[in-house]
């Protein structure tokens, strides 16, 4: 498992890359917060400071916010969460699908898990732990 600092840094790099692709440049934290909040229905809006922390690799968004970023910016969830031992990005070998992205079963599983309640996620996590042991 990657270190938290590596995950935050890699998330920041991936976010800036997707923002650059969307806007033609990396927008300000203020613009990111504004545009994010326009798409974030049903959750607490983010502040300019939160956007700045994501872009600088100081923090990563919580799950509900990450889901919005993935959908809005087509952020490659697999690329964000996987890296080689030296921290450089690559696709996780177990999840490759024709050279890119998650396999169909993994993608479906992720979508299903994202839609569970917190209590349901705890149950699924416990079930996985039981299966792995």
Residue pairs with C-beta under 8 A, 6 or more apart in sequence:
2 10
2 83
2 87
6 83
6 87
7 60
7 81
8 57
8 58
8 59
8 60
9 57
9 87
10 80
10 83
10 87
10 89
11 54
11 57
11 60
11 80
12 54
12 55
12 56
12 57
13 57
13 89
14 75
14 76
14 79
14 80
14 89
15 54
15 55
15 69
15 73
15 75
16 26
16 55
18 69
18 73
18 74
18 75
19 26
19 27
19 32
19 55
19 73
20 26
21 73
22 73
23 31
26 55
27 35
29 48
29 49
29 51
29 52
29 55
30 48
30 51
32 51
32 54
32 55
33 45
33 46
33 47
33 48
33 50
33 51
36 46
36 51
36 65
36 68
36 69
36 72
37 45
37 46
39 68
39 72
40 46
40 65
40 68
43 64
43 65
43 68
46 61
46 65
50 59
50 61
52 58
53 59
54 60
54 61
60 66
61 69
63 114
66 77
67 114
69 75
70 77
76 101
77 102
77 110
78 91
78 92
78 95
78 101
78 102
79 89
79 91
81 92
82 89
82 90
82 91
82 92
82 95
83 89
83 90
84 90
91 99
91 100
91 101
95 101
95 102
95 103
95 106
96 103
97 103
97 104
101 107
102 110
113 121
113 124
116 124
